[in-house]
Amino acid sequence: MGFLSKAIKSGIAVKAVEVAKREAAKPENQRKAKELFQKVSNSARKR
């Protein structure tokens, strides 16, 4: 039973990575990520 459980979990993890890569490739998500990074960088510099 443990082997089956691990296989299912690893399959879910692989699928999650594929979805994350696909979403990261979209231009609107790249823009949002850059904006978030700039906000975090600016707030860190203010401290």
Buried (B, 14 or more C-beta within 10 A) or exposed (E): EEEEEEEEEEEEEEEEEEEEEEEEEEEEEEEEEEEEEEEEEEEEEEE
